[in-house]
Amino acid sequence: MCGRTACTLAPDEVSRACSYRNRGGQRRQPRWRDGDTDKYRPSYNKSPQSMSPVLLSQRHLDKNAPADECVLTSMRWGLIPSWFKENDPSKMQYSTSNCRSENMLQKKSYKDPMLKGQRCVILADGFYEWQRTEKQKQPFFIYFPQSQEKKESLGDPLTPASNKDSETEEPPEWTGWRLLTMAGLFDCWTPPDGGEPLYSYSVITVNASQNLQSIHDRMPAILDGEEEVRRWLDFGEVKSLDALKLLQSKNILTFHPVSSLVNNSRNNSPECLQPLDVSSKEPKATASSKMMRSWLSSSTPSKRKAAFTSEDGEQGSKSKSKGGLQQWLQGAGKKPKTK
């Protein structure tokens, strides 16, 4: 399953982090749907019913948009079917935060969106999962291994690369943290008594990959690379049955244990992500953990949101970045171990 994520990038950073090449080979940076940047709040500890950044085909919002154009939206985690009759989405009688790939077409809540091509990509720094033991549950943070090939000489990804005409220049390659790209389904529900339509999603899950089976028997369906993301989103060219073939267990993620602070969704601080020495229950005193602590507690650039705020409005720890989590990994001088 997938019941908790982290997404700490500011809205403009999310847009740059998921740039893509269109069919003509030109790199594009997806824009946010109007008003959605205000609905998304960066967080170290996102739980169901919170708002998360989601990538989808622009054609879902504009039938005249190019087939390969993408757009960013803020969606509620936990799919509310378009046919739901209550006026309050919290009255859903069952959880829709995850949907199993094996029986997706057997349940109306997921079958309808799948057959309509309502496929999306949920973006996150990574997700949390709990390993059950006889005495306790140990949380882990799970994410893409980060490339060491992008050196600091490429420049700070928060700084514009050029002053050329922005209308003709391609956006620079993102050199920060590589976001996790999880396959999902979405739907649009409008309250029966009227009101603003609500977009919501469910994370599709598959059997856990070999290296994650010791933690949990399920994992999100991961889309690895631009081509898989493009095929999942292109509901016009890639039909539903072909898209289902992309939902495979992939042995490509890495992870580290973290503090039990993440167990409470109200805890929203850098400590939720810090690598933990399980034997002592203290943060690991390694070069990488020290660099991570430094990044997580450093000051926020003007383009990053000044404070992380929980969904109920409670303010969390302030955070600022000099290129994101990747600089923590590069500063350590080595890749994280793939378990």
Long-range contacts (C-beta under 8 A, 24 or more apart in sequence): 1-98, 1-129, 1-205, 1-216, 1-218, 2-97, 2-98, 2-127, 2-129, 2-182, 2-203, 2-205, 2-218, 2-219, 2-220, 3-47, 3-48, 3-97, 3-98, 3-128, 4-45, 4-46, 4-47, 4-127, 4-128, 4-262, 4-265, 5-46, 5-52, 5-122, 5-124, 5-125, 5-126, 5-127, 5-128, 6-43, 6-44, 6-45, 6-46, 6-124, 6-125, 6-126, 6-127, 6-128, 6-141, 6-272, 6-273, 7-42, 7-43, 7-46, 7-52, 7-53, 7-123, 7-124, 7-125, 7-179, 8-42, 8-43, 8-44, 8-125, 8-273, 8-308, 8-319, 8-321, 8-324, 8-325, 9-42, 9-125, 9-176, 9-177, 9-179, 9-304, 9-324, 10-42, 10-303, 10-304, 10-305, 11-37, 11-40, 11-53, 11-72, 11-305, 12-303, 13-157, 13-158, 13-176, 13-303, 13-304, 13-324, 14-40, 14-53, 14-72, 14-123, 14-179, 15-72, 16-157, 16-171, 16-172, 16-174, 16-176, 17-123, 17-174, 17-176, 17-177, 17-178, 17-179, 18-55, 18-70, 18-72, 18-121, 18-123, 18-179, 18-181, 19-171, 19-173, 19-174, 20-70, 20-226, 20-229, 20-230, 21-226, 22-66, 22-68, 22-69, 23-67, 23-68, 26-170, 27-170, 27-171, 27-173, 28-69, 28-70, 28-171, 29-171, 30-55, 30-70, 30-71, 30-72, 31-71, 31-72, 32-71, 32-72, 32-73, 32-74, 33-61, 33-71, 33-72, 33-73, 33-74, 36-72, 36-73, 36-74, 37-74, 39-74, 40-74, 41-305, 41-308, 41-309, 41-311, 42-304, 42-305, 42-308, 42-319, 43-268, 43-308, 43-309, 43-310, 43-311, 43-316, 44-262, 44-268, 44-269, 44-270, 44-272, 44-273, 44-308, 44-316, 44-317, 44-319, 45-128, 45-262, 45-265, 45-267, 45-268, 45-272, 45-310, 46-77, 46-124, 47-77, 47-265, 47-311, 48-77, 48-78, 48-95, 48-97, 49-76, 49-77, 49-78, 49-90, 49-311, 50-76, 50-77, 50-311, 51-75, 51-76, 51-77, 51-311, 52-77, 52-122, 52-123, 52-124, 52-201, 53-122, 53-123, 54-120, 54-121, 54-122, 54-123, 54-184, 54-186, 54-199, 54-201, 55-120, 55-121, 55-123, 55-181, 55-229, 55-233, 56-119, 56-120, 56-121, 56-186, 56-233, 57-233, 57-234, 57-235, 57-236, 59-235, 59-236, 60-118, 67-234, 67-236, 67-237, 68-230, 68-234, 70-233, 73-199, 74-199, 75-120, 75-186, 75-199, 75-200, 75-201, 76-198, 76-199, 76-200, 76-201, 77-200, 77-201, 77-203, 78-200, 78-201, 78-202, 79-109, 79-110, 79-113, 79-185, 79-186, 79-187, 79-200, 79-201, 79-202, 80-187, 80-189, 80-198, 80-200, 81-108, 81-109, 81-112, 81-187, 81-189, 82-112, 82-187, 82-188, 82-189, 82-190, 83-108, 83-112, 84-189, 85-192, 86-192, 87-191, 87-192, 87-193, 87-195, 89-189, 89-198, 89-200, 96-200, 96-202, 97-202, 97-203, 98-202, 98-203, 98-204, 98-205, 98-218, 99-185, 99-202, 99-203, 99-204, 99-205, 100-204, 100-205, 100-218, 101-204, 101-205, 101-206, 101-221, 101-244, 101-247, 104-185, 104-204, 104-244, 109-187, 109-202, 110-185, 110-202, 112-187, 113-185, 113-186, 113-187, 114-185, 114-240, 115-240, 117-235, 117-236, 117-240, 118-185, 118-186, 118-187, 118-235, 119-183, 119-184, 119-185, 119-186, 119-232, 119-233, 119-235, 119-243, 120-184, 120-185, 120-186, 120-201, 120-233, 121-181, 121-182, 121-183, 121-184, 121-223, 121-229, 121-232, 121-233, 122-181, 122-182, 122-183, 122-184, 122-201, 122-203, 122-220, 123-179, 123-180, 123-181, 123-182, 124-179, 124-180, 124-182, 125-177, 125-179, 125-180, 125-273, 125-325, 126-180, 127-180, 127-182, 127-220, 128-258, 128-262, 129-212, 129-215, 129-216, 129-219, 129-255, 130-215, 130-216, 130-263, 131-214, 131-215, 131-216, 137-263, 138-257, 138-260, 138-278, 139-257, 139-258, 139-259, 139-260, 139-262, 139-263, 140-215, 140-255, 140-256, 140-257, 140-258, 141-255, 141-256, 141-258, 141-262, 141-272, 141-273, 142-212, 142-215, 142-219, 142-253, 142-254, 142-255, 143-180, 143-253, 143-254, 143-255, 144-178, 144-179, 144-180, 144-252, 144-253, 144-254, 145-252, 145-253, 145-254, 145-335, 145-336, 145-338, 146-177, 146-178, 146-325, 146-326, 146-329, 146-330, 146-335, 146-336, 147-178, 147-326, 148-329, 148-330, 148-334, 148-335, 150-175, 150-326, 150-330, 151-330, 152-323, 152-327, 152-330, 156-322, 156-323, 157-323, 157-324, 158-301, 158-303, 158-304, 158-321, 158-322, 158-323, 175-323, 175-326, 176-321, 176-323, 176-324, 176-325, 176-326, 176-327, 177-324, 177-325, 177-326, 178-326, 180-220, 180-222, 181-222, 181-223, 181-224, 181-228, 181-229, 182-220, 182-221, 182-222, 182-223, 183-220, 183-221, 183-222, 183-223, 183-232, 183-246, 183-247, 204-247, 206-247, 206-248, 206-249, 207-249, 208-249, 209-249, 209-250, 209-251, 209-252, 209-253, 210-251, 211-251, 211-253, 211-338, 211-339, 212-253, 212-255, 215-255, 219-249, 219-253, 221-246, 221-247, 221-248, 222-250, 222-252, 222-253, 224-250, 224-252, 253-338, 254-336, 254-337, 254-338, 254-339, 255-339, 256-336, 259-283, 265-310, 266-310, 266-312, 266-314, 267-316, 268-308, 268-309, 268-310, 268-314, 268-316, 268-317, 269-308, 269-316, 269-317, 270-296, 270-297, 270-317, 270-319, 273-325, 286-332, 287-331, 287-332, 287-333, 288-328, 288-329, 288-331, 288-332, 288-334, 288-336, 291-327, 291-328, 291-329, 291-331, 291-332, 292-325, 292-328, 294-328, 294-331, 295-321, 295-322, 295-324, 295-325, 295-327, 295-328, 298-322
